Amino acid sequence: MTKTRSLSGVIVGYDPGGAEGHGVATLVVEAGKAARLSTTTVGTTEQVIKLVERTPGLIALGIDTLTCWSTGPGGWRPADRWLRERYRSIANSVVAPNGLRGSMAVSGMALLIAIEPGQSTLFVTETHPKVLFWFLSRASYDYAGRREFMDDVLARALGTSVAPANDHEWDAALSAFAALEGLSCRWNHDLHSLPARGDERLLTPCGMMHYCWPE
């Protein structure tokens, strides 16, 4: 990744939350920094696709989804194993890919497949909001019980005001932040660069993806 300190444009964060719970964040970036954030919740993946397709100045996506697949036991990927080993106190937040179900595993990839033909140079990073929140705060994820605290952590990370309506929008906003940090080369550890084991291979159906991490 090249240095992009003066980058400007729009970053979209996406949390595939299922029926009537797809969180989307639109982060306006000016001179490499977050300038304005807006969040919304929509009902379907199709609505998310149309929103992304109509976003002018789009430079990056941050998505809480599986951006690559493993053919090994349990579908475990090097990134998943690294996170579980690194953050043992919340290791249960990192679930075996073959055990996932629902929108997280399907809708995020559906978005990538839908936009890939027209956005081949778009910067995309996978995210994991629950583990990222732990990294930023050393606190367990509990939006229902600690909303004000979590909003404050997000606002301080972004350096701008935030007003998510629910946890899906919060996750989407943090995903947009992760994309900004990765694209700006402030988070240089790409978990998708970790080597695969001999009993697995990684498949990337949508081409080059990242998993930017702050260590």
PyMOL CGO cylinders between C-alpha atoms (Angstrom):
from pymol import cmd
from pymol.cgo import CYLINDER

trace = [
    CYLINDER, 0.00, 0.00, 0.00, 1.30, 3.42, -0.88, 0.3, 1, 1, 1, 1, 1, 1,
    CYLINDER, 1.30, 3.42, -0.88, 1.32, 6.53, 1.26, 0.3, 1, 1, 1, 1, 1, 1,
    CYLINDER, 1.32, 6.53, 1.26, -1.94, 8.44, 0.95, 0.3, 1, 1, 1, 1, 1, 1,
    CYLINDER, -1.94, 8.44, 0.95, -1.71, 11.16, 3.59, 0.3, 1, 1, 1, 1, 1, 1,
    CYLINDER, -1.71, 11.16, 3.59, -3.60, 13.71, 1.50, 0.3, 1, 1, 1, 1, 1, 1,
    CYLINDER, -3.60, 13.71, 1.50, -6.37, 11.36, 0.34, 0.3, 1, 1, 1, 1, 1, 1,
    CYLINDER, -6.37, 11.36, 0.34, -9.86, 12.77, 0.12, 0.3, 1, 1, 1, 1, 1, 1,
    CYLINDER, -9.86, 12.77, 0.12, -13.13, 11.10, -0.77, 0.3, 1, 1, 1, 1, 1, 1,
    CYLINDER, -13.13, 11.10, -0.77, -15.80, 8.92, 0.77, 0.3, 1, 1, 1, 1, 1, 1,
    CYLINDER, -15.80, 8.92, 0.77, -15.45, 5.65, 2.65, 0.3, 1, 1, 1, 1, 1, 1,
    CYLINDER, -15.45, 5.65, 2.65, -18.41, 3.36, 3.24, 0.3, 1, 1, 1, 1, 1, 1,
    CYLINDER, -18.41, 3.36, 3.24, -18.58, 0.99, 6.19, 0.3, 1, 1, 1, 1, 1, 1,
    CYLINDER, -18.58, 0.99, 6.19, -21.03, -1.91, 6.14, 0.3, 1, 1, 1, 1, 1, 1,
    CYLINDER, -21.03, -1.91, 6.14, -22.37, -4.17, 8.87, 0.3, 1, 1, 1, 1, 1, 1,
    CYLINDER, -22.37, -4.17, 8.87, -24.57, -6.91, 7.38, 0.3, 1, 1, 1, 1, 1, 1,
    CYLINDER, -24.57, -6.91, 7.38, -27.14, -7.22, 10.15, 0.3, 1, 1, 1, 1, 1, 1,
    CYLINDER, -27.14, -7.22, 10.15, -29.87, -9.21, 8.45, 0.3, 1, 1, 1, 1, 1, 1,
    CYLINDER, -29.87, -9.21, 8.45, -33.54, -8.36, 7.88, 0.3, 1, 1, 1, 1, 1, 1,
    CYLINDER, -33.54, -8.36, 7.88, -34.11, -4.63, 8.41, 0.3, 1, 1, 1, 1, 1, 1,
    CYLINDER, -34.11, -4.63, 8.41, -30.74, -4.42, 10.14, 0.3, 1, 1, 1, 1, 1, 1,
    CYLINDER, -30.74, -4.42, 10.14, -28.09, -3.57, 7.55, 0.3, 1, 1, 1, 1, 1, 1,
    CYLINDER, -28.09, -3.57, 7.55, -25.94, -0.80, 9.03, 0.3, 1, 1, 1, 1, 1, 1,
    CYLINDER, -25.94, -0.80, 9.03, -24.22, 1.59, 6.63, 0.3, 1, 1, 1, 1, 1, 1,
    CYLINDER, -24.22, 1.59, 6.63, -21.80, 4.40, 7.48, 0.3, 1, 1, 1, 1, 1, 1,
    CYLINDER, -21.80, 4.40, 7.48, -20.68, 7.11, 5.09, 0.3, 1, 1, 1, 1, 1, 1,
    CYLINDER, -20.68, 7.11, 5.09, -17.41, 8.75, 6.13, 0.3, 1, 1, 1, 1, 1, 1,
    CYLINDER, -17.41, 8.75, 6.13, -16.26, 11.87, 4.31, 0.3, 1, 1, 1, 1, 1, 1,
    CYLINDER, -16.26, 11.87, 4.31, -12.46, 12.15, 4.35, 0.3, 1, 1, 1, 1, 1, 1,
    CYLINDER, -12.46, 12.15, 4.35, -10.55, 15.37, 3.78, 0.3, 1, 1, 1, 1, 1, 1,
    CYLINDER, -10.55, 15.37, 3.78, -6.74, 15.49, 3.65, 0.3, 1, 1, 1, 1, 1, 1,
    CYLINDER, -6.74, 15.49, 3.65, -6.48, 12.03, 5.15, 0.3, 1, 1, 1, 1, 1, 1,
    CYLINDER, -6.48, 12.03, 5.15, -8.72, 12.69, 8.16, 0.3, 1, 1, 1, 1, 1, 1,
    CYLINDER, -8.72, 12.69, 8.16, -12.33, 11.99, 9.02, 0.3, 1, 1, 1, 1, 1, 1,
    CYLINDER, -12.33, 11.99, 9.02, -14.41, 15.11, 8.40, 0.3, 1, 1, 1, 1, 1, 1,
    CYLINDER, -14.41, 15.11, 8.40, -18.05, 14.00, 8.63, 0.3, 1, 1, 1, 1, 1, 1,
    CYLINDER, -18.05, 14.00, 8.63, -19.85, 10.79, 9.45, 0.3, 1, 1, 1, 1, 1, 1,
    CYLINDER, -19.85, 10.79, 9.45, -23.42, 9.79, 8.75, 0.3, 1, 1, 1, 1, 1, 1,
    CYLINDER, -23.42, 9.79, 8.75, -25.04, 6.43, 9.45, 0.3, 1, 1, 1, 1, 1, 1,
    CYLINDER, -25.04, 6.43, 9.45, -28.24, 4.72, 8.43, 0.3, 1, 1, 1, 1, 1, 1,
    CYLINDER, -28.24, 4.72, 8.43, -29.98, 1.36, 8.64, 0.3, 1, 1, 1, 1, 1, 1,
    CYLINDER, -29.98, 1.36, 8.64, -31.61, -0.24, 5.60, 0.3, 1, 1, 1, 1, 1, 1,
    CYLINDER, -31.61, -0.24, 5.60, -33.67, -3.37, 5.12, 0.3, 1, 1, 1, 1, 1, 1,
    CYLINDER, -33.67, -3.37, 5.12, -31.92, -5.40, 2.43, 0.3, 1, 1, 1, 1, 1, 1,
    CYLINDER, -31.92, -5.40, 2.43, -28.59, -6.10, 0.79, 0.3, 1, 1, 1, 1, 1, 1,
    CYLINDER, -28.59, -6.10, 0.79, -29.98, -4.72, -2.46, 0.3, 1, 1, 1, 1, 1, 1,
    CYLINDER, -29.98, -4.72, -2.46, -30.53, -1.36, -0.80, 0.3, 1, 1, 1, 1, 1, 1,
    CYLINDER, -30.53, -1.36, -0.80, -26.92, -1.38, 0.40, 0.3, 1, 1, 1, 1, 1, 1,
    CYLINDER, -26.92, -1.38, 0.40, -25.66, -2.20, -3.10, 0.3, 1, 1, 1, 1, 1, 1,
    CYLINDER, -25.66, -2.20, -3.10, -27.62, 0.67, -4.62, 0.3, 1, 1, 1, 1, 1, 1,
    CYLINDER, -27.62, 0.67, -4.62, -26.41, 3.05, -1.91, 0.3, 1, 1, 1, 1, 1, 1,
    CYLINDER, -26.41, 3.05, -1.91, -22.78, 2.12, -2.56, 0.3, 1, 1, 1, 1, 1, 1,
    CYLINDER, -22.78, 2.12, -2.56, -23.18, 2.32, -6.34, 0.3, 1, 1, 1, 1, 1, 1,
    CYLINDER, -23.18, 2.32, -6.34, -24.59, 5.84, -6.02, 0.3, 1, 1, 1, 1, 1, 1,
    CYLINDER, -24.59, 5.84, -6.02, -21.90, 7.12, -3.64, 0.3, 1, 1, 1, 1, 1, 1,
    CYLINDER, -21.90, 7.12, -3.64, -19.79, 9.76, -5.41, 0.3, 1, 1, 1, 1, 1, 1,
    CYLINDER, -19.79, 9.76, -5.41, -16.08, 9.88, -4.71, 0.3, 1, 1, 1, 1, 1, 1,
    CYLINDER, -16.08, 9.88, -4.71, -15.98, 6.38, -3.21, 0.3, 1, 1, 1, 1, 1, 1,
    CYLINDER, -15.98, 6.38, -3.21, -12.40, 5.41, -2.31, 0.3, 1, 1, 1, 1, 1, 1,
    CYLINDER, -12.40, 5.41, -2.31, -12.75, 2.50, 0.11, 0.3, 1, 1, 1, 1, 1, 1,
    CYLINDER, -12.75, 2.50, 0.11, -15.02, -0.01, 1.81, 0.3, 1, 1, 1, 1, 1, 1,
    CYLINDER, -15.02, -0.01, 1.81, -14.76, -1.50, 5.28, 0.3, 1, 1, 1, 1, 1, 1,
    CYLINDER, -14.76, -1.50, 5.28, -16.99, -4.57, 5.68, 0.3, 1, 1, 1, 1, 1, 1,
    CYLINDER, -16.99, -4.57, 5.68, -17.64, -6.95, 8.55, 0.3, 1, 1, 1, 1, 1, 1,
    CYLINDER, -17.64, -6.95, 8.55, -17.70, -10.04, 6.35, 0.3, 1, 1, 1, 1, 1, 1,
    CYLINDER, -17.70, -10.04, 6.35, -15.50, -12.88, 5.11, 0.3, 1, 1, 1, 1, 1, 1,
    CYLINDER, -15.50, -12.88, 5.11, -13.53, -11.37, 2.23, 0.3, 1, 1, 1, 1, 1, 1,
    CYLINDER, -13.53, -11.37, 2.23, -11.72, -14.64, 1.59, 0.3, 1, 1, 1, 1, 1, 1,
    CYLINDER, -11.72, -14.64, 1.59, -12.40, -18.30, 2.29, 0.3, 1, 1, 1, 1, 1, 1,
    CYLINDER, -12.40, -18.30, 2.29, -10.25, -21.17, 3.53, 0.3, 1, 1, 1, 1, 1, 1,
    CYLINDER, -10.25, -21.17, 3.53, -10.48, -24.77, 2.38, 0.3, 1, 1, 1, 1, 1, 1,
    CYLINDER, -10.48, -24.77, 2.38, -8.97, -26.08, 5.63, 0.3, 1, 1, 1, 1, 1, 1,
    CYLINDER, -8.97, -26.08, 5.63, -10.59, -27.58, 8.75, 0.3, 1, 1, 1, 1, 1, 1,
    CYLINDER, -10.59, -27.58, 8.75, -13.54, -25.51, 9.96, 0.3, 1, 1, 1, 1, 1, 1,
    CYLINDER, -13.54, -25.51, 9.96, -12.81, -22.93, 7.32, 0.3, 1, 1, 1, 1, 1, 1,
    CYLINDER, -12.81, -22.93, 7.32, -10.38, -21.33, 9.77, 0.3, 1, 1, 1, 1, 1, 1,
    CYLINDER, -10.38, -21.33, 9.77, -8.17, -18.75, 8.10, 0.3, 1, 1, 1, 1, 1, 1,
    CYLINDER, -8.17, -18.75, 8.10, -4.75, -17.49, 9.25, 0.3, 1, 1, 1, 1, 1, 1,
    CYLINDER, -4.75, -17.49, 9.25, -6.39, -14.17, 10.23, 0.3, 1, 1, 1, 1, 1, 1,
    CYLINDER, -6.39, -14.17, 10.23, -8.94, -15.91, 12.44, 0.3, 1, 1, 1, 1, 1, 1,
    CYLINDER, -8.94, -15.91, 12.44, -6.32, -18.00, 14.20, 0.3, 1, 1, 1, 1, 1, 1,
    CYLINDER, -6.32, -18.00, 14.20, -4.12, -14.93, 14.74, 0.3, 1, 1, 1, 1, 1, 1,
    CYLINDER, -4.12, -14.93, 14.74, -6.96, -12.94, 16.32, 0.3, 1, 1, 1, 1, 1, 1,
    CYLINDER, -6.96, -12.94, 16.32, -7.93, -15.78, 18.63, 0.3, 1, 1, 1, 1, 1, 1,
    CYLINDER, -7.93, -15.78, 18.63, -4.34, -16.23, 19.76, 0.3, 1, 1, 1, 1, 1, 1,
    CYLINDER, -4.34, -16.23, 19.76, -3.68, -12.50, 20.13, 0.3, 1, 1, 1, 1, 1, 1,
    CYLINDER, -3.68, -12.50, 20.13, -6.87, -11.66, 22.00, 0.3, 1, 1, 1, 1, 1, 1,
    CYLINDER, -6.87, -11.66, 22.00, -7.45, -14.72, 24.15, 0.3, 1, 1, 1, 1, 1, 1,
    CYLINDER, -7.45, -14.72, 24.15, -9.76, -13.00, 26.61, 0.3, 1, 1, 1, 1, 1, 1,
    CYLINDER, -9.76, -13.00, 26.61, -12.32, -12.44, 23.83, 0.3, 1, 1, 1, 1, 1, 1,
    CYLINDER, -12.32, -12.44, 23.83, -11.33, -15.34, 21.59, 0.3, 1, 1, 1, 1, 1, 1,
    CYLINDER, -11.33, -15.34, 21.59, -14.93, -16.55, 21.46, 0.3, 1, 1, 1, 1, 1, 1,
    CYLINDER, -14.93, -16.55, 21.46, -15.78, -13.43, 19.46, 0.3, 1, 1, 1, 1, 1, 1,
    CYLINDER, -15.78, -13.43, 19.46, -13.86, -14.97, 16.55, 0.3, 1, 1, 1, 1, 1, 1,
    CYLINDER, -13.86, -14.97, 16.55, -16.03, -17.79, 15.24, 0.3, 1, 1, 1, 1, 1, 1,
    CYLINDER, -16.03, -17.79, 15.24, -15.04, -20.58, 12.86, 0.3, 1, 1, 1, 1, 1, 1,
    CYLINDER, -15.04, -20.58, 12.86, -16.13, -19.45, 9.38, 0.3, 1, 1, 1, 1, 1, 1,
    CYLINDER, -16.13, -19.45, 9.38, -17.88, -22.76, 8.72, 0.3, 1, 1, 1, 1, 1, 1,
    CYLINDER, -17.88, -22.76, 8.72, -19.97, -22.12, 11.83, 0.3, 1, 1, 1, 1, 1, 1,
    CYLINDER, -19.97, -22.12, 11.83, -21.17, -18.72, 10.71, 0.3, 1, 1, 1, 1, 1, 1,
    CYLINDER, -21.17, -18.72, 10.71, -24.63, -18.27, 9.30, 0.3, 1, 1, 1, 1, 1, 1,
    CYLINDER, -24.63, -18.27, 9.30, -26.83, -15.49, 8.07, 0.3, 1, 1, 1, 1, 1, 1,
    CYLINDER, -26.83, -15.49, 8.07, -26.16, -12.07, 6.70, 0.3, 1, 1, 1, 1, 1, 1,
    CYLINDER, -26.16, -12.07, 6.70, -22.59, -11.57, 7.89, 0.3, 1, 1, 1, 1, 1, 1,
    CYLINDER, -22.59, -11.57, 7.89, -21.33, -14.43, 5.74, 0.3, 1, 1, 1, 1, 1, 1,
    CYLINDER, -21.33, -14.43, 5.74, -23.64, -13.86, 2.75, 0.3, 1, 1, 1, 1, 1, 1,
    CYLINDER, -23.64, -13.86, 2.75, -24.58, -10.19, 2.38, 0.3, 1, 1, 1, 1, 1, 1,
    CYLINDER, -24.58, -10.19, 2.38, -21.08, -8.75, 2.65, 0.3, 1, 1, 1, 1, 1, 1,
    CYLINDER, -21.08, -8.75, 2.65, -19.79, -10.98, -0.11, 0.3, 1, 1, 1, 1, 1, 1,
    CYLINDER, -19.79, -10.98, -0.11, -22.91, -10.25, -2.16, 0.3, 1, 1, 1, 1, 1, 1,
    CYLINDER, -22.91, -10.25, -2.16, -22.04, -6.55, -2.04, 0.3, 1, 1, 1, 1, 1, 1,
    CYLINDER, -22.04, -6.55, -2.04, -18.47, -7.23, -3.15, 0.3, 1, 1, 1, 1, 1, 1,
    CYLINDER, -18.47, -7.23, -3.15, -19.58, -9.45, -6.02, 0.3, 1, 1, 1, 1, 1, 1,
    CYLINDER, -19.58, -9.45, -6.02, -22.14, -6.88, -7.16, 0.3, 1, 1, 1, 1, 1, 1,
    CYLINDER, -22.14, -6.88, -7.16, -19.77, -3.91, -7.26, 0.3, 1, 1, 1, 1, 1, 1,
    CYLINDER, -19.77, -3.91, -7.26, -16.50, -5.61, -8.23, 0.3, 1, 1, 1, 1, 1, 1,
    CYLINDER, -16.50, -5.61, -8.23, -16.88, -5.30, -12.04, 0.3, 1, 1, 1, 1, 1, 1,
    CYLINDER, -16.88, -5.30, -12.04, -17.11, -1.51, -11.83, 0.3, 1, 1, 1, 1, 1, 1,
    CYLINDER, -17.11, -1.51, -11.83, -14.83, -0.96, -8.84, 0.3, 1, 1, 1, 1, 1, 1,
    CYLINDER, -14.83, -0.96, -8.84, -11.78, -3.10, -9.57, 0.3, 1, 1, 1, 1, 1, 1,
    CYLINDER, -11.78, -3.10, -9.57, -9.39, -0.58, -7.98, 0.3, 1, 1, 1, 1, 1, 1,
    CYLINDER, -9.39, -0.58, -7.98, -11.50, 0.05, -4.88, 0.3, 1, 1, 1, 1, 1, 1,
    CYLINDER, -11.50, 0.05, -4.88, -9.66, -0.44, -1.58, 0.3, 1, 1, 1, 1, 1, 1,
    CYLINDER, -9.66, -0.44, -1.58, -11.53, -3.02, 0.51, 0.3, 1, 1, 1, 1, 1, 1,
    CYLINDER, -11.53, -3.02, 0.51, -10.75, -4.24, 4.00, 0.3, 1, 1, 1, 1, 1, 1,
    CYLINDER, -10.75, -4.24, 4.00, -12.42, -6.86, 6.12, 0.3, 1, 1, 1, 1, 1, 1,
    CYLINDER, -12.42, -6.86, 6.12, -13.18, -5.76, 9.68, 0.3, 1, 1, 1, 1, 1, 1,
    CYLINDER, -13.18, -5.76, 9.68, -14.07, -7.26, 13.04, 0.3, 1, 1, 1, 1, 1, 1,
    CYLINDER, -14.07, -7.26, 13.04, -15.80, -4.54, 15.09, 0.3, 1, 1, 1, 1, 1, 1,
    CYLINDER, -15.80, -4.54, 15.09, -16.06, -6.51, 18.34, 0.3, 1, 1, 1, 1, 1, 1,
    CYLINDER, -16.06, -6.51, 18.34, -12.35, -7.28, 18.50, 0.3, 1, 1, 1, 1, 1, 1,
    CYLINDER, -12.35, -7.28, 18.50, -11.44, -3.80, 17.26, 0.3, 1, 1, 1, 1, 1, 1,
    CYLINDER, -11.44, -3.80, 17.26, -13.53, -2.31, 20.06, 0.3, 1, 1, 1, 1, 1, 1,
    CYLINDER, -13.53, -2.31, 20.06, -11.57, -4.39, 22.55, 0.3, 1, 1, 1, 1, 1, 1,
    CYLINDER, -11.57, -4.39, 22.55, -8.32, -3.14, 21.05, 0.3, 1, 1, 1, 1, 1, 1,
    CYLINDER, -8.32, -3.14, 21.05, -9.45, 0.49, 21.32, 0.3, 1, 1, 1, 1, 1, 1,
    CYLINDER, -9.45, 0.49, 21.32, -10.99, 0.31, 24.78, 0.3, 1, 1, 1, 1, 1, 1,
    CYLINDER, -10.99, 0.31, 24.78, -9.98, -2.92, 26.52, 0.3, 1, 1, 1, 1, 1, 1,
    CYLINDER, -9.98, -2.92, 26.52, -13.66, -3.35, 27.28, 0.3, 1, 1, 1, 1, 1, 1,
    CYLINDER, -13.66, -3.35, 27.28, -16.20, -5.94, 26.20, 0.3, 1, 1, 1, 1, 1, 1,
    CYLINDER, -16.20, -5.94, 26.20, -18.65, -5.05, 23.46, 0.3, 1, 1, 1, 1, 1, 1,
    CYLINDER, -18.65, -5.05, 23.46, -22.05, -4.18, 24.94, 0.3, 1, 1, 1, 1, 1, 1,
    CYLINDER, -22.05, -4.18, 24.94, -23.85, -1.53, 22.92, 0.3, 1, 1, 1, 1, 1, 1,
    CYLINDER, -23.85, -1.53, 22.92, -27.18, -2.03, 24.63, 0.3, 1, 1, 1, 1, 1, 1,
    CYLINDER, -27.18, -2.03, 24.63, -25.66, -1.59, 28.08, 0.3, 1, 1, 1, 1, 1, 1,
    CYLINDER, -25.66, -1.59, 28.08, -22.83, 0.88, 27.42, 0.3, 1, 1, 1, 1, 1, 1,
    CYLINDER, -22.83, 0.88, 27.42, -23.99, 2.92, 24.46, 0.3, 1, 1, 1, 1, 1, 1,
    CYLINDER, -23.99, 2.92, 24.46, -22.67, 6.28, 25.63, 0.3, 1, 1, 1, 1, 1, 1,
    CYLINDER, -22.67, 6.28, 25.63, -19.25, 4.83, 26.39, 0.3, 1, 1, 1, 1, 1, 1,
    CYLINDER, -19.25, 4.83, 26.39, -19.02, 3.03, 23.06, 0.3, 1, 1, 1, 1, 1, 1,
    CYLINDER, -19.02, 3.03, 23.06, -20.13, 6.13, 21.15, 0.3, 1, 1, 1, 1, 1, 1,
    CYLINDER, -20.13, 6.13, 21.15, -17.42, 8.11, 22.93, 0.3, 1, 1, 1, 1, 1, 1,
    CYLINDER, -17.42, 8.11, 22.93, -14.75, 5.55, 22.00, 0.3, 1, 1, 1, 1, 1, 1,
    CYLINDER, -14.75, 5.55, 22.00, -15.85, 5.75, 18.37, 0.3, 1, 1, 1, 1, 1, 1,
    CYLINDER, -15.85, 5.75, 18.37, -15.95, 9.56, 18.35, 0.3, 1, 1, 1, 1, 1, 1,
    CYLINDER, -15.95, 9.56, 18.35, -12.45, 9.80, 19.82, 0.3, 1, 1, 1, 1, 1, 1,
    CYLINDER, -12.45, 9.80, 19.82, -11.09, 7.30, 17.30, 0.3, 1, 1, 1, 1, 1, 1,
    CYLINDER, -11.09, 7.30, 17.30, -12.61, 9.18, 14.36, 0.3, 1, 1, 1, 1, 1, 1,
    CYLINDER, -12.61, 9.18, 14.36, -12.04, 12.66, 15.71, 0.3, 1, 1, 1, 1, 1, 1,
    CYLINDER, -12.04, 12.66, 15.71, -15.56, 13.69, 14.72, 0.3, 1, 1, 1, 1, 1, 1,
    CYLINDER, -15.56, 13.69, 14.72, -19.07, 13.55, 16.16, 0.3, 1, 1, 1, 1, 1, 1,
    CYLINDER, -19.07, 13.55, 16.16, -21.06, 10.33, 15.91, 0.3, 1, 1, 1, 1, 1, 1,
    CYLINDER, -21.06, 10.33, 15.91, -24.74, 9.52, 16.37, 0.3, 1, 1, 1, 1, 1, 1,
    CYLINDER, -24.74, 9.52, 16.37, -25.42, 5.87, 15.44, 0.3, 1, 1, 1, 1, 1, 1,
    CYLINDER, -25.42, 5.87, 15.44, -29.00, 4.76, 15.97, 0.3, 1, 1, 1, 1, 1, 1,
    CYLINDER, -29.00, 4.76, 15.97, -28.09, 1.17, 16.82, 0.3, 1, 1, 1, 1, 1, 1,
    CYLINDER, -28.09, 1.17, 16.82, -25.25, -1.33, 17.05, 0.3, 1, 1, 1, 1, 1, 1,
    CYLINDER, -25.25, -1.33, 17.05, -25.38, -2.09, 13.32, 0.3, 1, 1, 1, 1, 1, 1,
    CYLINDER, -25.38, -2.09, 13.32, -24.66, 1.55, 12.49, 0.3, 1, 1, 1, 1, 1, 1,
    CYLINDER, -24.66, 1.55, 12.49, -21.96, 1.64, 15.16, 0.3, 1, 1, 1, 1, 1, 1,
    CYLINDER, -21.96, 1.64, 15.16, -20.25, -1.41, 13.67, 0.3, 1, 1, 1, 1, 1, 1,
    CYLINDER, -20.25, -1.41, 13.67, -20.49, 0.10, 10.20, 0.3, 1, 1, 1, 1, 1, 1,
    CYLINDER, -20.49, 0.10, 10.20, -18.90, 3.34, 11.42, 0.3, 1, 1, 1, 1, 1, 1,
    CYLINDER, -18.90, 3.34, 11.42, -16.00, 1.49, 13.05, 0.3, 1, 1, 1, 1, 1, 1,
    CYLINDER, -16.00, 1.49, 13.05, -15.57, -0.49, 9.83, 0.3, 1, 1, 1, 1, 1, 1,
    CYLINDER, -15.57, -0.49, 9.83, -15.30, 2.75, 7.88, 0.3, 1, 1, 1, 1, 1, 1,
    CYLINDER, -15.30, 2.75, 7.88, -12.67, 3.95, 10.36, 0.3, 1, 1, 1, 1, 1, 1,
    CYLINDER, -12.67, 3.95, 10.36, -10.68, 0.74, 9.86, 0.3, 1, 1, 1, 1, 1, 1,
    CYLINDER, -10.68, 0.74, 9.86, -10.75, 1.32, 6.09, 0.3, 1, 1, 1, 1, 1, 1,
    CYLINDER, -10.75, 1.32, 6.09, -9.51, 4.88, 6.58, 0.3, 1, 1, 1, 1, 1, 1,
    CYLINDER, -9.51, 4.88, 6.58, -6.64, 3.75, 8.78, 0.3, 1, 1, 1, 1, 1, 1,
    CYLINDER, -6.64, 3.75, 8.78, -5.67, 1.00, 6.35, 0.3, 1, 1, 1, 1, 1, 1,
    CYLINDER, -5.67, 1.00, 6.35, -5.85, 3.17, 3.27, 0.3, 1, 1, 1, 1, 1, 1,
    CYLINDER, -5.85, 3.17, 3.27, -3.85, 5.89, 5.04, 0.3, 1, 1, 1, 1, 1, 1,
    CYLINDER, -3.85, 5.89, 5.04, -1.14, 3.34, 5.92, 0.3, 1, 1, 1, 1, 1, 1,
    CYLINDER, -1.14, 3.34, 5.92, -1.57, 3.93, 9.63, 0.3, 1, 1, 1, 1, 1, 1,
    CYLINDER, -1.57, 3.93, 9.63, -2.63, 0.32, 10.14, 0.3, 1, 1, 1, 1, 1, 1,
    CYLINDER, -2.63, 0.32, 10.14, 0.01, -1.63, 8.25, 0.3, 1, 1, 1, 1, 1, 1,
    CYLINDER, 0.01, -1.63, 8.25, -0.55, -5.14, 9.58, 0.3, 1, 1, 1, 1, 1, 1,
    CYLINDER, -0.55, -5.14, 9.58, -2.61, -6.93, 6.92, 0.3, 1, 1, 1, 1, 1, 1,
    CYLINDER, -2.61, -6.93, 6.92, -3.97, -10.16, 8.38, 0.3, 1, 1, 1, 1, 1, 1,
    CYLINDER, -3.97, -10.16, 8.38, -4.61, -11.50, 4.89, 0.3, 1, 1, 1, 1, 1, 1,
    CYLINDER, -4.61, -11.50, 4.89, -0.84, -11.51, 4.33, 0.3, 1, 1, 1, 1, 1, 1,
    CYLINDER, -0.84, -11.51, 4.33, -0.37, -14.22, 6.97, 0.3, 1, 1, 1, 1, 1, 1,
    CYLINDER, -0.37, -14.22, 6.97, 0.74, -17.52, 5.38, 0.3, 1, 1, 1, 1, 1, 1,
    CYLINDER, 0.74, -17.52, 5.38, -1.69, -20.38, 4.91, 0.3, 1, 1, 1, 1, 1, 1,
    CYLINDER, -1.69, -20.38, 4.91, -0.92, -23.79, 6.36, 0.3, 1, 1, 1, 1, 1, 1,
    CYLINDER, -0.92, -23.79, 6.36, -0.16, -26.86, 4.30, 0.3, 1, 1, 1, 1, 1, 1,
    CYLINDER, -0.16, -26.86, 4.30, -3.65, -28.30, 4.77, 0.3, 1, 1, 1, 1, 1, 1,
    CYLINDER, -3.65, -28.30, 4.77, -5.50, -25.28, 3.39, 0.3, 1, 1, 1, 1, 1, 1,
    CYLINDER, -5.50, -25.28, 3.39, -5.60, -22.70, 0.66, 0.3, 1, 1, 1, 1, 1, 1,
    CYLINDER, -5.60, -22.70, 0.66, -7.19, -19.25, 0.63, 0.3, 1, 1, 1, 1, 1, 1,
    CYLINDER, -7.19, -19.25, 0.63, -9.71, -18.38, -2.04, 0.3, 1, 1, 1, 1, 1, 1,
    CYLINDER, -9.71, -18.38, -2.04, -10.44, -14.75, -2.94, 0.3, 1, 1, 1, 1, 1, 1,
    CYLINDER, -10.44, -14.75, -2.94, -13.50, -14.72, -5.21, 0.3, 1, 1, 1, 1, 1, 1,
    CYLINDER, -13.50, -14.72, -5.21, -13.52, -10.91, -5.44, 0.3, 1, 1, 1, 1, 1, 1,
    CYLINDER, -13.52, -10.91, -5.44, -9.82, -10.37, -5.99, 0.3, 1, 1, 1, 1, 1, 1,
    CYLINDER, -9.82, -10.37, -5.99, -7.35, -8.50, -3.81, 0.3, 1, 1, 1, 1, 1, 1,
    CYLINDER, -7.35, -8.50, -3.81, -8.74, -7.83, -0.35, 0.3, 1, 1, 1, 1, 1, 1,
    CYLINDER, -8.74, -7.83, -0.35, -7.16, -6.54, 2.85, 0.3, 1, 1, 1, 1, 1, 1,
    CYLINDER, -7.16, -6.54, 2.85, -7.68, -7.12, 6.56, 0.3, 1, 1, 1, 1, 1, 1,
    CYLINDER, -7.68, -7.12, 6.56, -6.04, -4.04, 8.06, 0.3, 1, 1, 1, 1, 1, 1,
    CYLINDER, -6.04, -4.04, 8.06, -5.15, -4.28, 11.72, 0.3, 1, 1, 1, 1, 1, 1,
    CYLINDER, -5.15, -4.28, 11.72, -3.59, -1.73, 14.11, 0.3, 1, 1, 1, 1, 1, 1,
    CYLINDER, -3.59, -1.73, 14.11, -0.61, -3.81, 15.23, 0.3, 1, 1, 1, 1, 1, 1,
]
cmd.load_cgo(trace, "trace")
